[in-house]
Amino acid sequence: KRKQYFDKWRYGKAAYDTAKARAKRKGLPFTITREYLNSITPTHCPVLGIELVPGAENKDHNISIDRIIPELGYVEGNIIIVSFRANRLRSDGTIDELKRLSSFYEKLISAIK
């Protein structure tokens, strides 16, 4: 249990520090605290349902801080903790583009089956 707690703290700290540096570099607001980040960190990705495992060899399972509306920065209410994979999938696509992508592949796959 002690190792699990340490890993969560250590990798949560790394995600926090990385986000803070990114906000500074991009000139975005950054008002969240580590305590806030820990309070909203789930055990599983709310998007994909995969377990979040800080420091996992498979980086897809690591935690990632997602800005819901990117230009608002890292402020309470505008961030969510998801898996690295979910955040990478969403990285720069608009909601409309993601819907179109999903619709296209659903039709393509059903046509093949």
N, C-alpha and C positions, 0 to 999 in steps of 0.2 A: 504494500500500500504506500509506503514511504516513497519508493521509486516512482510509482504512478503519480503521486502528488508532485514530486520534483519535476518529472517530465512535463506534466501539464503546466506548471509554473514556468519552467524554462522555455518551452516552445510557445506558450502564450506570450511570454515576455518577448520572444523573438518576433512574433507576429506584430505585437504592439510597437516595438522599436522600429520595425521595417515600415509600418504604416505611418508612424510619426515622421520618419525621414522622407517618405514619399510625399506626405502632406507639405512639408517644408519646401521640398524641391519644386512642387507644383503650385505652391502658394495657396494651399487649401486650408480651411479652418481645421483645427485639431483640438477638441476639447474633451475627449473621452479619457477615462482613467483606466488603469489596469483592473481595478476593482469592478468597474462597470463591465469591462470586457469579460472578466471571469463570470460575472453574474448572468450574462446572456449566452455563454458558451454551452451548447447542447452536447449530448453524448453522441448524437447521430446527425448527419447532414439533413436539414429540413427539406432540401430539394431532392436529393437522390436516395436518402434513407441509409446511406452507408455509415458505418461507425467512424467517428472521428478519433484518430489515434495520433496524438502528438508525437512527432519524431519517427513516424512509421517509415519503413524502407520504401513502401509504395506511397509516393508523395500525394497521390490522389486522396488519401485518407487524412492528410494533415489539415489543420484548421486554416481558414482564410477569412480575412475581414473584407466583406463586400460592402461597398458604398451603394446604397439603393439608388440614390440620385447622385451620380459622381461629382458634379460641380458643387454640391452642398458640403462636401468634405466629410471628415470623421467626427461627427457630432452625434450625441444621443438621439435615438430615433431614426437615424439615417444609415445605420450600419446593422449588418446581420452576420452572424458567424455561419459559414457554410464550408463544405469540403473544398479543397484546392481544385478538385476536378470540376465541381459545379461553377466555381468562380471563373475557371479557365474557359469553360463552355460559354459563359455569359460575357466574357471579357470586353468585347467592344461591339457586340451586336445589339440592335434595337429590339424592343419587344416585337414589333412587326416582323423584323427579319427572322427572329427566332421562331415565331409562329409559322412563317412561310417555310422555313427550313424543316420544321417538324412535319408540317402538312405534306410537303414534297416527298420526304422519305417514307411517311406512312403510306402514301399512294404508291410509291415505287415498290416498296416491300410487298404490299398486298397484291400488286400486279404480278409479281414474280411467284408468289405462293399459289 
